[in-house]
Amino acid sequence: MGYITALNQLKAKKLKEVRVEALRAGFKNSWEQKDFKTIVTLGDMIPQNILLEDEQLLMYYDIAKD
């Protein structure tokens, strides 16, 4: 199941297991489409340590949040 599909189905539940490579690709794709809401929403659903430990994910998330 894709993370965006999970995002639409789960509504505010935390994702426990994620693949960082898939998140990077998804964040990049959402960024290119100017879909900042998806980046922020998904960023809020993943464990915070994953977000904080990956510079690319954190960059997309921080900029999308502003």
C-alpha positions as CSV (number, residue, x, y, z in Angstrom):
1,M,0.0,0.0,0.0
2,G,1.3,3.4,-0.9
3,Y,1.8,6.0,1.8
4,I,-0.6,8.4,0.1
5,T,-3.3,5.7,0.0
6,A,-2.6,5.0,3.7
7,L,-2.9,8.7,4.4
8,N,-6.3,8.9,2.8
9,Q,-7.6,5.7,4.6
10,L,-6.1,6.0,8.0
11,K,-6.9,9.6,8.9
12,A,-4.5,10.7,11.6
13,K,-3.1,7.3,12.7
14,K,0.6,7.1,13.1
15,L,2.5,4.9,10.6
16,K,4.8,2.5,12.5
17,E,6.9,1.1,9.7
18,V,8.1,3.2,6.8
19,R,10.7,3.0,4.1
20,V,12.8,6.2,4.0
21,E,13.5,5.8,0.3
22,A,9.8,5.7,-0.5
23,L,9.2,8.7,1.7
24,R,11.9,10.7,0.0
25,A,10.5,9.9,-3.4
26,G,7.0,10.7,-2.3
27,F,8.0,14.0,-0.6
28,K,9.9,14.9,-3.8
29,N,7.0,14.1,-6.0
30,S,4.6,16.1,-3.7
31,W,7.0,19.0,-3.7
32,E,7.2,19.1,-7.5
33,Q,3.4,19.1,-7.6
34,K,3.3,21.8,-4.9
35,D,1.3,19.5,-2.7
36,F,2.7,20.8,0.6
37,K,-0.3,19.6,2.6
38,T,0.5,16.0,1.9
39,I,4.1,16.4,3.0
40,V,3.1,18.0,6.3
41,T,0.3,15.5,6.9
42,L,2.5,12.5,6.2
43,G,5.4,14.0,8.1
44,D,3.1,14.2,11.1
45,M,2.2,10.6,10.7
46,I,5.6,9.0,10.7
47,P,7.8,8.5,13.8
48,Q,9.5,11.8,14.6
49,N,13.0,10.2,14.8
50,I,12.8,9.1,11.2
51,L,12.0,12.7,10.1
52,L,14.7,14.2,12.3
53,E,17.4,11.7,11.3
54,D,17.0,12.2,7.5
55,E,18.1,15.6,6.2
56,Q,16.1,15.4,3.0
57,L,12.8,14.5,4.6
58,L,13.3,17.2,7.3
59,M,14.1,19.8,4.6
60,Y,10.9,19.1,2.6
61,Y,8.8,18.9,5.8
62,D,10.2,22.2,7.3
63,I,9.8,24.2,4.1
64,A,6.3,22.7,3.4
65,K,5.2,23.6,6.9
66,D,6.0,27.3,6.5
